[in-house]
Amino acid sequence: MDLGLRDKRAVVTGASRGIGLAITRALASEGVEVVAGARSASEELTALTASGRVHHVVVDLSTAADAVRLVEAAAERGGVDILINNVGAVTPRLGGFLGVSDEDWLTSLTLNLMAAVRTTRAVLPAMIAAGRGVIVTTSSVNAILPDPTVIDYSASKAALSNFCKSLSKELGPHGIRVNTVSPGPVATDLWLGNDGVAATIARSSGGQPAQIAAGAAAQSMTGRFTRPDEVADLVLFLASDRAANITGADFTIDGGLITTI
């Protein structure tokens, strides 16, 4: 299927690893010019920049100024047709709610909500002037599946999904589509890395990271984690004109983890 994305211009946040890297790679393979925002380069992102279709901009999206600077860098390269709000972070809160400080809450809200708010704010004037644009944001199943182990992450992702739904209603008449993708556990460092969710829980409980990860995977109907490239494929479809009348929607990709309608 030709998605018709060739020569479009995209910004991807959190692009150096995991889902963001997979989305960046997939967009570039479709002929999209990608401005990839990340605090540091990974080996994989550096390799992609060699293709000439990916340009890495070093940004810290916990700051308001760098969200603007990322979009300005994209504008200098021709503008933004597609914004992928992907940056985010999660820290398991194994000490319970009372162990989550104001600083913890603000960090989660900044990375999981405000980074998207600020980057979206920066791209919108040009999109509105052009009368077209696509915004796809990575949310999470935890937006509707609250978990006390990630209480601040769940709340911030719920706010993110709500923000995107509200924004879709305002921007639809301007020709701008806004959708969210909500993965369950994904086979990335966020879950499986040395400091990921599985390892963090294992250190606290005395278990093994592989056992923790296997237990999490077993909760889905497919019995496995989603692959980053599977999320990327969904994002690319939503970014394309094949999804031209889809806006204000959330797409869950969780292997059947959420069992309710």
GITADA-V773413 format. One record per pair of residues at least 24 apart in sequence whose ideal C-beta (glycine too) atoms are under 7 Angstrom apart, sorted by the first residue. I is the first residue (numbers start at 1). GAP is how many residues later the second one is. D is the distance in whole Angstrom. If there is no record, write none. Layout:
BEGIN
i-><I:I>
gap-><GAP:GAP>
d-><D:D>
END
This chain:
BEGIN
i-><3:3:3:3:3:4:4:5:5:5:5:5:5:6:6:7:8:8:8:9:9:9:9:9:9:10:10:10:10:11:11:11:11:11:11:11:11:11:12:12:12:12:13:13:13:13:13:13:13:13:14:14:14:14:15:16:16:16:16:17:17:17:18:18:18:18:19:19:19:19:19:19:20:21:22:22:22:22:23:23:23:23:24:24:26:26:26:26:27:28:28:30:33:33:35:35:35:35:37:37:61:61:61:62:62:62:64:67:67:67:67:68:70:71:71:71:75:79:80:80:81:81:82:82:83:83:83:83:84:84:85:85:85:85:85:85:86:87:87:88:88:90:90:90:90:92:92:92:92:92:93:93:93:93:94:94:94:97:97:100:100:104:105:108:108:108:109:112:112:112:112:113:113:113:113:116:117:127:128:131:131:132:132:133:134:134:135:135:136:136:136:136:136:137:137:138:139:139:139:139:140:140:141:141:141:141:141:141:141:143:145:161:165:168:168:169:172:177:177:178:178:179:179:179:179:179:180:181:181:181:181:181:182:182:182:183:183:183:183:184:184:184:184:184:185:185:185:186:186:186:186:187:187:187:188:191:219:220:220:220:220:221:221:222:222:224:226:226:226>
gap-><27:233:234:237:239:236:237:25:26:27:231:234:235:24:25:24:24:73:74:24:65:69:70:71:72:24:71:72:74:24:26:59:60:63:69:72:73:112:24:25:72:74:24:48:71:72:73:74:102:106:24:72:73:74:30:24:25:26:29:25:171:172:170:171:172:210:67:119:167:169:209:212:66:24:206:207:209:210:61:63:209:212:24:30:203:206:207:210:209:25:26:206:44:45:35:38:39:42:24:33:26:54:58:48:49:53:54:48:51:52:55:54:49:48:51:52:51:47:43:46:52:53:52:157:36:37:40:52:52:151:31:34:35:50:52:53:52:24:28:24:50:60:63:100:107:57:58:105:108:109:56:57:58:59:55:107:110:51:54:51:52:48:47:44:45:48:47:41:44:45:48:43:46:47:50:44:46:49:46:43:44:43:44:43:43:105:41:43:43:45:99:102:103:27:43:43:41:42:43:111:42:43:41:42:43:111:113:116:117:39:113:89:83:79:80:79:75:69:70:69:70:59:67:68:70:72:70:50:53:54:70:72:68:69:70:43:48:70:71:36:42:70:71:73:31:32:40:39:40:42:45:38:40:41:40:34:38:34:35:36:37:34:35:33:34:31:27:28:29>
d-><6:6:7:4:6:6:5:4:6:5:7:7:6:6:3:6:5:5:6:5:7:5:6:6:5:5:7:4:6:5:7:6:7:5:5:5:7:7:5:7:4:6:5:6:7:6:5:4:7:6:6:4:3:7:6:6:6:4:5:5:7:6:4:6:6:6:6:6:6:6:5:5:4:6:4:5:7:4:6:6:5:5:6:6:7:4:7:5:7:4:5:7:7:7:7:6:4:6:7:4:5:4:7:5:6:7:5:6:4:4:6:5:7:7:4:5:7:6:5:7:6:7:5:5:7:7:5:5:5:6:4:6:7:7:4:7:4:6:5:5:7:5:4:6:7:5:6:6:5:6:6:7:6:7:7:7:5:7:6:6:6:6:5:4:6:5:5:6:4:6:6:5:5:5:7:6:7:5:5:6:5:5:7:4:5:5:7:5:6:6:5:5:6:5:5:6:4:7:5:7:6:7:5:7:5:6:5:6:6:6:6:6:6:5:4:7:5:7:4:6:7:5:6:6:5:7:5:6:6:6:5:7:6:7:5:5:5:5:6:6:6:3:6:4:5:7:5:6:5:6:6:4:6:7:6:7:6:6:3:5:4:6:3:4:6:6:6:7:6>
END
